[in-house]
Amino acid sequence: KQWYQRRVRGNKSGQVCLMWGLYETYYQKLPASVCNPTHRTILASCLTGVSEAMLGTPFERGQSLLLTPAFHGKIKNTFDLRHHLTSISMWYRGLSLILIRNCTTNSLFFLLRSPLRDLLPPGSSRQTCFLNDFICGAMLGGLNSSLIYPVNVVKSYQQKQMTRQNQSLISSCKAVLIERNYKIRSIYYGVQLNFTRALITWGIINATYEFCMSVLQPRDNSEDYVR
């Protein structure tokens, strides 16, 4: 029973998934007369990343602490976190790195999704369209997860610290390098598993989203923005 409880610690924190709806909303609100489609895509992606970070950082912070073995005897569950994280700054530790991660990955995803899909053979049926969307999402998810992996390593290091004083980004990077014996390769430990997970999850997410959109709102090739 104790083993099971430790394996599922952190699952109660949840994960806020707002990217799709927020991106579409921000894109439509941006004036087409001021920004071209590419600039609108980047700006909408960054605004979405900021919104995700502001809403999701406390959840990531709590999940990181609950999954850290050093705190298994100190933090009982999700609700017990409020006794240990006693200020807003403690809940939002790692925010700057999450902003970098979200804005970068969102921009790359929405900028490259349409061009990458156009390189694939056109789908003649709903099944082949679903497969194309899966491949497109999987490739972009794997690319983003690998490129941003060092950022996630430093972010995890910051969020596992319980001290009241927040370390700067440079100090955190130095601490991670010292912890990994200044070996760049060691920073990428686990990247293969993370890449495989991103292939599957982002493939499913993108294909499912496009399938739902095709049912609710059939694709219009004359649309002037990146989908």
Secondary structure, DSSP 4 states (H G I P E B T S, - for coil): -HHHHHHSTTGGG-----HHHHHHHHHHHS-TTTS-HHHHHHHHHHHHHHHHHHHHHHHHHHHHHHT-GGGTTT--SGGGGGGT--SHHHHTTTHHHHHHHHHHHHHHHHHHHHHHHHHSPPPSSHHHHHHHHHHHHHHHHHHHHHHTHHHHHHHHHHHT---SSPPPHHHHHHHHHHHTTT-HHHHTTTHHHHHHHHHHHHHHHHHHHHHHHHHHS---TT--S--
